[in-house]
Structure formats: structure tokens, C-alpha cells
């Protein structure tokens, strides 16, 4: 059930018998029809293991299950919303950036080490915590949140992309991540808060970058 973009900060999804959506709690703005909203304690399509994984990773963003017949409008905190359509591949995204997604998508939490969990990689470098990311796999759509809109940057073996970790939203495809420290312009002008990180993404796929480096 693809999402319809209403404006830069709101999307709408139609739902019918036998279909299911998951969304962040509190993300429902309005709905029409006979639609039910229930707290989700199973960790989405990924089941209890996914829920436990997110809790271990510190990414236990509360979800609600949306079922019934009708249409639902979603938005949260005035953040910009970007829709990602999956055709069988895997989307890697931080849990708190997920607004809503198809119940047909298989949700999981993955310990990625150096191959994913971008914000987890930064946290791991700084705090020594585990490096986790949320995954959505299958055929369906996901709506993700960002500051100031999202740009899709293609990544090819010949053209890797370097991203400020705070500007990273999500990625998909056969992507390899390399996190390194670098002296950035903020440090040069006295605005840095310490060691700077730079993320290099290489391989074949797409990275989604937000226009602002503010956290959600």
C-alpha cells in the first residue's frame, strides 16, 4: 500500500481488509473509515526477537499497529517526510527516523559492526555501545523523517559518497561503510565540539541525506 505524499510533512496511506501498517506512536494525524490503532509489543513483522534487539540497541521506538478499512494521515513533529519504495531489497534506517511502514515488510535489528548502523557507529566510537541498525526488507513502502527534506544520492563503485553522520537518514543496496575521524571546518572556525567524524559509503545503492544536521 504505497503512501501518498500530501505535502512535505504529511503522508496518507489507504488500508483495507487483511492489510496492516506500523507507525510511530503519536504519528497519526487524522483518519477516515473504520480503522483501529493498537500498541505493538511484538516488534513489528520481525517478532519478539526484533523487539528485544531494538531494546538492546537502545532503539525501542514505540510502535502502533494500524488495521481496518480506510485512510490514515501520518506526520510527526513537523519533520519532513520522505517515502522509500522497496522492491525486495533491504532498507537500513535508524529506528527514530521511521514514521510508518507497510506491515508486509520484514522488520529486524542487525548488529552491523562496520557495515551499517550509521548513528550506532558514531555512538560506538564515542561511547563503546553496540552498533545496531533497524532493517526493513521486502516489497512495500516506508516513510522516513528528516530535517529540511531529503536528497537521494546514488552510490556506485566508481563514485563513493562522503556524508556527515548527522546528515545521514538511511541507505539501501550493497553498501559498505567506513567511518573515520577528520578535522572539519567547524573545528577550524572554533565551532566543533571535539573529534569530527566522516562517513564514506561505497558500493552500489542509494544513501538518503537530510538538508540539516540537526537531530530528530
RAGI-V813767 format. One record per pair of residues at least 12 apart in sequence whose ideal C-beta (glycine too) atoms are under 6 Angstrom apart, sorted by the first residue. I is the first residue (numbers start at 0). J is the second residue. If there is no record, write none. Layout:
I:J + I:J
This chain:
0:12 + 0:13 + 0:18 + 1:140 + 2:82 + 2:140 + 2:142 + 7:79 + 8:74 + 8:77 + 8:79 + 8:80 + 9:72 + 9:74 + 10:73 + 10:80 + 10:142 + 11:70 + 11:72 + 12:71 + 13:70 + 15:68 + 19:66 + 19:102 + 20:65 + 20:99 + 20:102 + 21:43 + 21:62 + 21:100 + 21:102 + 22:63 + 22:73 + 22:99 + 24:61 + 24:63 + 26:73 + 26:75 + 26:98 + 27:71 + 28:72 + 28:74 + 29:72 + 30:69 + 30:71 + 31:69 + 31:70 + 32:68 + 32:69 + 33:67 + 33:68 + 33:69 + 34:67 + 34:69 + 34:71 + 35:66 + 35:67 + 36:63 + 36:65 + 37:64 + 38:63 + 39:62 + 39:63 + 39:64 + 43:62 + 43:106 + 44:105 + 44:106 + 45:106 + 45:107 + 49:106 + 49:107 + 49:108 + 52:108 + 53:108 + 56:108 + 56:131 + 58:94 + 60:94 + 60:95 + 73:98 + 73:99 + 75:98 + 78:144 + 79:145 + 79:148 + 80:98 + 80:142 + 81:143 + 81:149 + 82:140 + 82:142 + 83:141 + 84:140 + 85:139 + 86:138 + 87:138 + 88:171 + 89:134 + 89:136 + 90:135 + 90:141 + 90:169 + 90:171 + 91:115 + 91:132 + 91:134 + 91:170 + 92:133 + 92:143 + 92:169 + 93:118 + 94:133 + 95:215 + 96:143 + 96:144 + 96:168 + 98:142 + 98:144 + 99:142 + 100:135 + 100:141 + 101:139 + 101:140 + 103:137 + 103:139 + 104:135 + 104:137 + 104:139 + 105:136 + 105:137 + 106:135 + 107:134 + 108:131 + 108:133 + 109:132 + 109:134 + 110:131 + 111:130 + 111:132 + 112:130 + 114:176 + 115:132 + 116:130 + 116:131 + 116:132 + 117:164 + 117:167 + 119:131 + 119:132 + 120:178 + 121:164 + 121:196 + 143:168 + 143:169 + 145:168 + 145:209 + 146:209 + 146:211 + 146:213 + 147:209 + 147:210 + 147:211 + 148:210 + 149:168 + 149:207 + 149:209 + 150:208 + 151:205 + 151:207 + 152:206 + 152:208 + 153:205 + 154:200 + 154:204 + 154:206 + 159:199 + 159:201 + 160:200 + 160:206 + 161:197 + 161:199 + 162:198 + 162:208 + 163:212 + 164:196 + 164:198 + 165:212 + 166:208 + 166:209 + 166:212 + 168:207 + 168:209 + 169:207 + 170:206 + 171:204 + 171:205 + 172:203 + 172:204 + 172:205 + 173:202 + 173:203 + 173:204 + 174:200 + 174:202 + 174:204 + 175:201 + 175:202 + 176:200 + 177:199 + 178:196 + 178:198 + 179:197 + 180:194 + 181:195 + 181:197 + 183:195
